[in-house]
Amino acid sequence: MSSVCVVSDSTTLFPNPVFAGRNRVHLLPAAWQGENGAERLKASDFPLSLKSQAALQLATPSAAELEAFFRKLGAHYDGVLMIVHAERFGGLAPVAARAAASLHGSLPVRVIDSGTLGLGLGLLVQAAAEAAEGGLSLADLDLHTRNLSARIYGLLCIPGLSYLQRSGLVNPSQAMVGEYLKITQVYTLEEGELMPSQKTRNARHLVDALHEFLSEFDDLEHVAIMQGVPAFDQETRALRERLLEERGALSISEQTVNAPVASFVGPHSLGIFALER
């Protein structure tokens, strides 16, 4: 039976830190543009807005660096499945694809753009690792993961629009006005596309937006909450109470945003990732 490992990037957050196949998961370390020795960077180290203070940006490894990484894995595994964050946030997916092609078949590597990040990406990586532990081949693992990715939906609530401006996802005037008026912009994240949904200006409206998003799904397998820094304690508590009242014993996990995700969407962002059964 062939041995397959799962590779992902530093934006990955696991809903459950302990799962079958965790030993075959390898995460690329976070590297920051123009900065060495920032491995211990936390989301709380990032400013709420980039309008008055700069913040580090996540660096994309080169194709040569990824090729060398794959070759090291080839000493221990027969195949590699790499699942990366949505290309909308960073250009890792095409670089990884070039690195895989440069191996010329000496080590089979499949690259999947997950279309998500954070806990959405973690859900995929965790499921792929569990399937690999069960003996699934690389080709079947690729298909299994792609099918699963179509059942993961995300909602991002982002008050720090200057982070999206830096990534080219909103224009400067949108970012300036949104942050000045203290508006939390709500986006849906589906198949890699970040689409504006609605704007909220207080806790009650934000809870309504989260609940409305989850109410679209008749049969949820899991809901993963990506908590911001500072945390949205009041909002997530109210959301949990509503879900418990309506759906009973629904599987819900919660993790705090990490520095790589914060570099894309800001530290004080709230994410909800729904896995449809």
C-alpha positions as CSV (number, residue, x, y, z in Angstrom):
1,M,0.0,0.0,0.0
2,S,1.4,3.4,-1.0
3,S,2.0,6.1,1.6
4,V,0.7,9.5,0.8
5,C,1.3,12.7,2.9
6,V,-0.8,15.9,3.0
7,V,0.9,19.3,2.7
8,S,-0.7,22.6,3.4
9,D,0.3,26.2,4.2
10,S,0.6,28.3,7.4
11,T,-2.9,29.7,7.1
12,T,-4.3,26.3,8.1
13,L,-6.3,26.1,11.3
14,F,-7.5,22.7,12.5
15,P,-11.0,22.4,14.0
16,N,-9.7,19.5,16.0
17,P,-5.9,19.5,16.8
18,V,-5.9,15.7,17.3
19,F,-7.1,13.5,14.4
20,A,-6.3,10.3,12.5
21,G,-3.4,10.9,10.1
22,R,-2.1,14.0,11.8
23,N,1.4,12.5,11.6
24,R,1.3,12.6,7.8
25,V,0.4,16.3,7.6
26,H,3.2,18.8,6.9
27,L,2.6,22.5,7.1
28,L,4.8,25.0,5.3
29,P,6.3,27.4,7.9
30,A,5.2,31.0,7.7
31,A,7.7,33.3,6.0
32,W,7.4,37.0,6.1
33,Q,8.4,39.5,3.4
34,G,11.6,41.3,4.4
35,E,11.7,39.8,7.8
36,N,13.6,37.0,9.4
37,G,13.0,35.5,12.8
38,A,9.3,36.3,12.9
39,E,8.2,32.7,13.4
40,R,6.6,33.5,16.8
41,L,4.4,36.3,15.3
42,K,0.8,36.2,16.7
43,A,-2.4,37.7,15.3
44,S,-2.4,40.1,18.3
45,D,0.8,41.6,17.0
46,F,-1.0,43.0,13.9
47,P,-2.7,46.4,14.1
48,L,-6.5,46.6,13.6
49,S,-5.9,48.9,10.6
50,L,-3.1,49.5,8.1
51,K,-4.1,53.1,7.7
52,S,-1.9,54.2,10.6
53,Q,0.6,51.4,11.0
54,A,2.3,48.9,8.7
55,A,2.2,45.1,9.2
56,L,4.2,42.3,7.7
57,Q,2.9,40.4,4.7
58,L,3.1,36.7,4.2
59,A,5.8,35.7,1.6
60,T,5.1,33.1,-1.0
61,P,7.9,30.5,-1.3
62,S,9.6,30.1,-4.7
63,A,9.0,27.1,-7.0
64,A,12.6,26.0,-6.3
65,E,12.0,26.0,-2.5
66,L,8.8,24.0,-2.9
67,E,10.5,21.5,-5.2
68,A,13.3,21.0,-2.6
69,F,10.6,20.5,0.0
70,F,8.8,17.9,-2.1
71,R,12.0,16.0,-2.8
72,K,12.6,15.7,1.0
73,L,9.1,14.3,1.4
74,G,9.8,11.9,-1.4
75,A,12.3,10.1,0.8
76,H,9.5,9.1,3.1
77,Y,6.3,9.0,1.0
78,D,5.2,7.7,-2.4
79,G,2.9,10.7,-3.1
80,V,2.0,14.2,-2.0
81,L,-1.3,15.9,-1.9
82,M,-0.9,19.7,-1.4
83,I,-3.9,21.7,-0.3
84,V,-3.4,25.5,-0.2
85,H,-5.4,28.6,0.6
86,A,-7.5,30.3,-2.0
87,E,-5.5,32.0,-4.8
88,R,-7.6,35.1,-4.2
89,F,-5.5,35.8,-1.1
90,G,-2.1,34.7,-2.3
91,G,-0.4,33.1,-5.3
92,L,0.8,29.9,-3.7
93,A,-1.3,27.5,-5.8
94,P,0.3,28.3,-9.2
95,V,3.8,28.3,-7.7
96,A,3.1,24.9,-6.1
97,A,1.8,23.5,-9.4
98,R,5.0,24.6,-11.2
99,A,7.1,23.0,-8.5
100,A,5.2,19.8,-8.9
101,A,5.6,19.8,-12.6
102,S,9.4,20.3,-12.3
103,L,9.7,16.9,-10.6
104,H,8.9,15.3,-13.9
105,G,7.0,12.4,-12.3
106,S,9.8,11.3,-10.0
107,L,7.3,12.0,-7.1
108,P,3.6,12.3,-7.8
109,V,2.3,15.6,-6.4
110,R,-1.3,16.8,-6.7
111,V,-2.0,20.5,-5.9
112,I,-5.5,21.7,-4.9
113,D,-6.6,25.3,-4.5
114,S,-9.0,24.9,-1.6
115,G,-10.9,28.1,-2.4
116,T,-10.8,28.9,1.4
117,L,-8.4,29.5,4.3
118,G,-8.1,29.2,8.0
119,L,-10.6,26.7,9.5
120,G,-12.1,26.0,6.0
121,L,-8.7,24.9,4.9
122,G,-8.2,22.9,8.1
123,L,-11.4,21.0,7.6
124,L,-10.1,19.9,4.2
125,V,-6.6,19.0,5.3
126,Q,-8.0,17.1,8.3
127,A,-10.4,15.1,6.2
128,A,-7.7,14.3,3.6
129,A,-5.3,13.1,6.3
130,E,-7.9,10.8,7.7
131,A,-8.7,9.4,4.3
132,A,-4.9,8.9,3.6
133,E,-4.6,7.1,6.9
134,G,-7.3,4.8,5.7
135,G,-5.2,3.8,2.7
136,L,-6.7,5.9,-0.1
137,S,-4.5,6.3,-3.2
138,L,-3.3,9.7,-4.3
139,A,-5.7,9.9,-7.2
140,D,-8.7,8.9,-5.1
141,L,-7.5,11.3,-2.3
142,D,-7.4,14.1,-4.8
143,L,-11.0,13.4,-6.0
144,H,-12.2,12.9,-2.4
145,T,-10.8,16.3,-1.3
146,R,-12.1,18.2,-4.3
147,N,-15.6,16.8,-3.7
148,L,-15.4,17.7,-0.1
149,S,-14.2,21.3,-0.9
150,A,-17.5,21.9,-2.8
151,R,-19.4,21.3,0.5
152,I,-17.4,23.9,2.5
153,Y,-18.8,27.4,2.6
154,G,-17.3,30.4,4.4
155,L,-18.5,33.7,5.7
156,L,-15.9,36.4,6.7
157,C,-16.8,39.5,8.8
158,I,-14.0,42.0,8.3
159,P,-13.8,45.4,10.0
160,G,-10.2,46.0,8.9
161,L,-10.8,46.6,5.2
162,S,-7.3,48.1,4.8
163,Y,-6.0,44.6,4.8
164,L,-8.2,43.7,1.9
165,Q,-7.1,46.9,0.2
166,R,-3.4,45.7,0.5
167,S,-4.4,42.5,-1.2
168,G,-6.2,44.4,-4.0
169,L,-9.6,43.0,-3.0
170,V,-11.2,46.4,-2.3
171,N,-10.3,49.9,-3.5
172,P,-8.8,52.6,-1.2
173,S,-12.0,54.6,-0.9
174,Q,-14.0,51.6,0.2
175,A,-11.4,50.7,2.8
176,M,-11.2,54.3,4.1
177,V,-14.9,54.9,4.4
178,G,-15.6,51.5,5.9
179,E,-13.1,51.8,8.6
180,Y,-14.0,55.4,9.4
181,L,-17.7,54.5,9.8
182,K,-16.7,51.4,11.8
183,I,-18.6,49.1,9.5
184,T,-18.0,45.4,9.5
185,Q,-18.2,44.2,5.9
186,V,-19.6,40.6,5.6
187,Y,-18.3,38.5,2.7
188,T,-19.2,35.1,1.5
189,L,-16.3,32.8,0.6
190,E,-17.2,30.2,-1.9
191,E,-15.0,28.4,-4.5
192,G,-12.3,30.9,-3.8
193,E,-14.4,34.0,-4.5
194,L,-14.9,36.7,-1.9
195,M,-18.3,38.3,-2.5
196,P,-19.7,41.2,-0.4
197,S,-22.9,40.2,1.2
198,Q,-24.0,42.9,3.7
199,K,-22.7,45.5,6.1
200,T,-23.2,45.5,9.9
201,R,-22.7,48.2,12.5
202,N,-23.6,46.5,15.7
203,A,-23.5,43.2,17.5
204,R,-27.1,42.3,16.9
205,H,-26.9,42.9,13.2
206,L,-23.7,40.8,13.0
207,V,-25.3,37.8,14.8
208,D,-28.3,38.1,12.4
209,A,-25.9,38.0,9.4
210,L,-24.2,34.9,10.8
211,H,-27.5,33.1,11.6
212,E,-28.9,34.0,8.2
213,F,-25.9,32.4,6.5
214,L,-26.1,29.2,8.5
215,S,-29.9,29.0,8.0
216,E,-29.4,28.4,4.3
217,F,-28.2,24.8,5.1
218,D,-30.7,22.1,5.9
219,D,-28.1,19.5,7.0
220,L,-24.9,20.8,8.6
221,E,-22.2,18.3,9.5
222,H,-20.0,20.9,11.3
223,V,-19.6,24.6,11.9
224,A,-16.2,26.0,12.6
225,I,-15.9,29.5,14.1
226,M,-12.7,31.4,13.5
227,Q,-12.5,33.9,16.4
228,G,-10.8,37.3,15.9
229,V,-8.5,39.2,18.2
230,P,-10.0,40.8,20.1
231,A,-12.6,38.1,20.3
232,F,-16.3,38.4,19.3
233,D,-17.4,36.8,22.5
234,Q,-20.9,38.3,22.7
235,E,-21.7,37.6,19.1
236,T,-20.5,34.0,19.0
237,R,-22.2,33.2,22.3
238,A,-25.5,34.5,20.9
239,L,-25.0,32.5,17.7
240,R,-24.3,29.3,19.6
241,E,-27.5,29.8,21.7
242,R,-29.6,30.2,18.6
243,L,-28.1,27.2,16.9
244,L,-28.5,25.0,20.0
245,E,-32.2,26.1,20.2
246,E,-32.9,25.4,16.5
247,R,-30.6,22.4,15.7
248,G,-29.8,20.7,19.0
249,A,-26.6,18.8,19.1
250,L,-24.7,20.4,16.2
251,S,-21.0,19.9,16.0
252,I,-19.3,23.3,16.5
253,S,-15.6,24.0,16.9
254,E,-13.8,27.3,17.6
255,Q,-10.2,28.5,17.1
256,T,-8.5,31.8,17.2
257,V,-7.2,33.4,14.0
258,N,-3.4,33.0,13.5
259,A,-0.9,35.5,12.2
260,P,-0.8,34.3,8.5
261,V,-4.6,34.6,8.2
262,A,-4.6,37.9,10.1
263,S,-2.1,39.2,7.5
264,F,-4.8,38.7,4.8
265,V,-8.0,39.8,6.6
266,G,-6.8,41.6,9.7
267,P,-6.7,40.3,13.3
268,H,-10.2,41.4,14.3
269,S,-12.1,39.4,11.8
270,L,-14.7,36.7,12.4
271,G,-15.0,33.7,10.2
272,I,-17.7,31.0,10.0
273,F,-17.1,27.9,8.0
274,A,-19.9,25.5,7.3
275,L,-19.5,21.9,6.2
276,E,-22.6,20.6,4.5
277,R,-23.4,16.9,5.1
